[in-house]
């Protein structure tokens, strides 16, 4: 899915189907979006930018990654946006060295958010209980999981 330039943004157990042969099928692409195609060194292989804009909240709370909920995740970008407001169009290099244009919307890595949702879904399927209510620091279960990772 990601290699074809699509980010699902609503992976949860209800959207994971298994056919009679045991093949996993991902369903309900109503929140899906296309990633922007970028230049690739290989002519025969397309490459996509996983960074997408968060124009509004999508997906299910208990499966979404923290960056989907965190409006202040890109503090550096907010500072750059203030500079861009003064001078018009503005580009910057992100942590990976990728050249990006500033956006008025918060941005996050859609591929990583989908993978986080897969992990939360696997936890739910295995434990029959969600790992937390919402992936934010105010949720005590999420906070405990984060402290265990350090």
C-alpha positions as a Markdown table, in Angstrom:
| # | Residue | x | y | z |
|---|---|---|---|---|
| 1 | Unk | 0.0 | 0.0 | 0.0 |
| 2 | Unk | 2.8 | 2.5 | 1.0 |
| 3 | Unk | 4.9 | 1.4 | -2.0 |
| 4 | Unk | 2.0 | 2.4 | -4.2 |
| 5 | Unk | 1.8 | 5.9 | -2.6 |
| 6 | Unk | -1.2 | 5.4 | -0.4 |
| 7 | Unk | -1.6 | 6.1 | 3.4 |
| 8 | Unk | -4.6 | 4.4 | 5.0 |
| 9 | Unk | -5.0 | 6.5 | 8.1 |
| 10 | Unk | -7.6 | 4.3 | 9.7 |
| 11 | Unk | -6.1 | 0.9 | 10.3 |
| 12 | Unk | -8.0 | -1.0 | 13.1 |
| 13 | Unk | -9.2 | -4.6 | 13.6 |
| 14 | Unk | -12.5 | -3.8 | 12.0 |
| 15 | Unk | -10.7 | -2.9 | 8.8 |
| 16 | Unk | -8.5 | -6.0 | 8.7 |
| 17 | Unk | -10.2 | -8.9 | 7.0 |
| 18 | Unk | -8.9 | -12.4 | 6.4 |
| 19 | Unk | -10.2 | -14.5 | 3.4 |
| 20 | Unk | -10.7 | -18.3 | 3.3 |
| 21 | Unk | -7.0 | -18.8 | 2.2 |
| 22 | Unk | -5.8 | -16.8 | 5.2 |
| 23 | Unk | -4.7 | -13.8 | 3.2 |
| 24 | Unk | -5.0 | -10.4 | 5.0 |
| 25 | Unk | -7.1 | -7.8 | 3.2 |
| 26 | Unk | -7.1 | -4.2 | 4.3 |
| 27 | Unk | -10.6 | -2.6 | 3.9 |
| 28 | Unk | -12.3 | 0.8 | 4.2 |
| 29 | Unk | -10.1 | 3.4 | 2.4 |
| 30 | Unk | -12.5 | 6.3 | 3.2 |
| 31 | Unk | -9.7 | 8.2 | 5.1 |
| 32 | Unk | -6.9 | 7.1 | 2.8 |
| 33 | Unk | -4.8 | 9.7 | 1.0 |
| 34 | Unk | -2.1 | 9.7 | -1.7 |
| 35 | Unk | 1.5 | 10.6 | -0.9 |
| 36 | Unk | 3.3 | 13.0 | -3.1 |
| 37 | Unk | 5.6 | 11.4 | -5.6 |
| 38 | Unk | 9.3 | 12.5 | -5.4 |
| 39 | Unk | 12.3 | 12.0 | -7.6 |
| 40 | Unk | 13.8 | 8.6 | -7.5 |
| 41 | Unk | 17.3 | 7.4 | -8.5 |
| 42 | Unk | 15.7 | 4.3 | -10.1 |
| 43 | Unk | 13.6 | 5.1 | -13.2 |
| 44 | Unk | 11.5 | 1.9 | -12.8 |
| 45 | Unk | 10.6 | 2.4 | -9.1 |
| 46 | Unk | 8.4 | 5.2 | -7.8 |
| 47 | Unk | 9.3 | 7.0 | -4.6 |
| 48 | Unk | 6.9 | 8.8 | -2.3 |
| 49 | Unk | 7.2 | 11.4 | 0.4 |
| 50 | Unk | 5.5 | 9.9 | 3.6 |
| 51 | Unk | 4.9 | 13.4 | 5.1 |
| 52 | Unk | 1.3 | 14.4 | 4.9 |
| 53 | Unk | -0.7 | 17.3 | 6.2 |
| 54 | Unk | -3.1 | 16.9 | 9.1 |
| 55 | Unk | -6.0 | 19.1 | 8.0 |
| 56 | Unk | -8.4 | 17.4 | 10.4 |
| 57 | Unk | -8.5 | 14.4 | 12.7 |
| 58 | Unk | -9.2 | 11.1 | 11.0 |
| 59 | Unk | -9.3 | 7.5 | 12.1 |
| 60 | Unk | -10.1 | 6.0 | 15.4 |
| 61 | Unk | -8.7 | 7.5 | 18.6 |
| 62 | Unk | -7.4 | 4.3 | 20.3 |
| 63 | Unk | -5.4 | 3.3 | 17.2 |
| 64 | Unk | -3.9 | 6.7 | 16.1 |
| 65 | Unk | -0.3 | 7.5 | 16.6 |
| 66 | Unk | 0.8 | 10.3 | 19.0 |
| 67 | Unk | 1.8 | 12.6 | 16.2 |
| 68 | Unk | -1.7 | 12.6 | 14.8 |
| 69 | Unk | -2.9 | 14.1 | 18.1 |
| 70 | Unk | 0.1 | 16.3 | 18.9 |
| 71 | Unk | -0.5 | 19.8 | 17.4 |
| 72 | Unk | 2.9 | 21.0 | 18.7 |
| 73 | Unk | 5.0 | 18.2 | 17.3 |
| 74 | Unk | 6.6 | 20.5 | 14.7 |
| 75 | Unk | 7.7 | 23.5 | 16.8 |
| 76 | Unk | 10.6 | 24.1 | 14.5 |
| 77 | Unk | 8.2 | 24.3 | 11.5 |
| 78 | Unk | 6.0 | 26.8 | 13.4 |
| 79 | Unk | 9.1 | 29.1 | 13.9 |
| 80 | Unk | 9.9 | 28.7 | 10.2 |
| 81 | Unk | 6.2 | 29.5 | 9.3 |
| 82 | Unk | 6.5 | 32.8 | 11.1 |
| 83 | Unk | 9.6 | 33.6 | 9.0 |
| 84 | Unk | 7.8 | 32.6 | 5.9 |
| 85 | Unk | 4.8 | 34.8 | 6.6 |
| 86 | Unk | 7.2 | 37.8 | 6.5 |
| 87 | Unk | 8.8 | 36.8 | 3.2 |
| 88 | Unk | 6.2 | 34.7 | 1.2 |
| 89 | Unk | 7.1 | 31.2 | -0.2 |
| 90 | Unk | 9.6 | 29.4 | 2.1 |
| 91 | Unk | 11.4 | 26.0 | 1.9 |
| 92 | Unk | 13.4 | 24.2 | 4.6 |
| 93 | Unk | 15.4 | 20.9 | 5.0 |
| 94 | Unk | 13.8 | 18.5 | 7.5 |
| 95 | Unk | 15.8 | 16.1 | 9.7 |
| 96 | Unk | 16.2 | 13.6 | 6.9 |
| 97 | Unk | 17.6 | 16.3 | 4.6 |
| 98 | Unk | 14.5 | 16.3 | 2.5 |
| 99 | Unk | 13.6 | 19.8 | 1.1 |
| 100 | Unk | 10.1 | 20.7 | 2.1 |
| 101 | Unk | 7.7 | 23.6 | 1.6 |
| 102 | Unk | 6.1 | 25.1 | 4.7 |
| 103 | Unk | 2.4 | 24.3 | 5.3 |
| 104 | Unk | -0.2 | 26.1 | 7.3 |
| 105 | Unk | -1.3 | 22.6 | 8.6 |
| 106 | Unk | 0.7 | 20.4 | 11.0 |
| 107 | Unk | 2.5 | 17.5 | 9.2 |
| 108 | Unk | 3.3 | 14.0 | 10.2 |
| 109 | Unk | 4.8 | 10.8 | 8.7 |
| 110 | Unk | 1.7 | 8.9 | 7.4 |
| 111 | Unk | 3.7 | 5.6 | 6.9 |
| 112 | Unk | 4.9 | 5.6 | 10.5 |
| 113 | Unk | 1.4 | 6.5 | 11.8 |
| 114 | Unk | -0.1 | 3.5 | 9.8 |
| 115 | Unk | 2.5 | 1.2 | 11.3 |
| 116 | Unk | 1.7 | 2.5 | 14.8 |
| 117 | Unk | -2.0 | 1.7 | 14.1 |
| 118 | Unk | -1.0 | -1.8 | 13.0 |
| 119 | Unk | 0.8 | -2.4 | 16.3 |
| 120 | Unk | -2.2 | -1.0 | 18.4 |
| 121 | Unk | -4.5 | -3.3 | 16.3 |
| 122 | Unk | -2.3 | -6.3 | 17.0 |
| 123 | Unk | -2.3 | -5.5 | 20.7 |
| 124 | Unk | -6.1 | -5.2 | 20.6 |
| 125 | Unk | -6.5 | -8.5 | 18.7 |
| 126 | Unk | -4.2 | -10.4 | 21.1 |
| 127 | Unk | -5.2 | -8.9 | 24.4 |
| 128 | Unk | -8.9 | -8.2 | 23.7 |
| 129 | Unk | -8.4 | -4.7 | 25.2 |
| 130 | Unk | -6.9 | -1.5 | 23.8 |
| 131 | Unk | -3.4 | -0.6 | 24.9 |
| 132 | Unk | -4.6 | 2.9 | 25.9 |
| 133 | Unk | -7.6 | 5.3 | 25.3 |
| 134 | Unk | -5.6 | 7.8 | 23.3 |
| 135 | Unk | -1.9 | 8.2 | 22.4 |
| 136 | Unk | -1.4 | 11.4 | 24.4 |
| 137 | Unk | 0.7 | 12.1 | 27.5 |
| 138 | Unk | -2.4 | 12.8 | 29.6 |
| 139 | Unk | -3.6 | 9.2 | 29.1 |
| 140 | Unk | -2.2 | 7.2 | 32.1 |
| 141 | Unk | -1.9 | 4.0 | 30.2 |
| 142 | Unk | 0.0 | 5.6 | 27.3 |
| 143 | Unk | 2.2 | 7.5 | 29.7 |
| 144 | Unk | 3.1 | 4.2 | 31.5 |
| 145 | Unk | 3.9 | 2.5 | 28.1 |
| 146 | Unk | 6.2 | 5.4 | 27.2 |
| 147 | Unk | 8.0 | 5.3 | 30.5 |
| 148 | Unk | 8.6 | 1.6 | 30.1 |
| 149 | Unk | 10.3 | 2.2 | 26.8 |
| 150 | Unk | 12.9 | 4.6 | 28.3 |
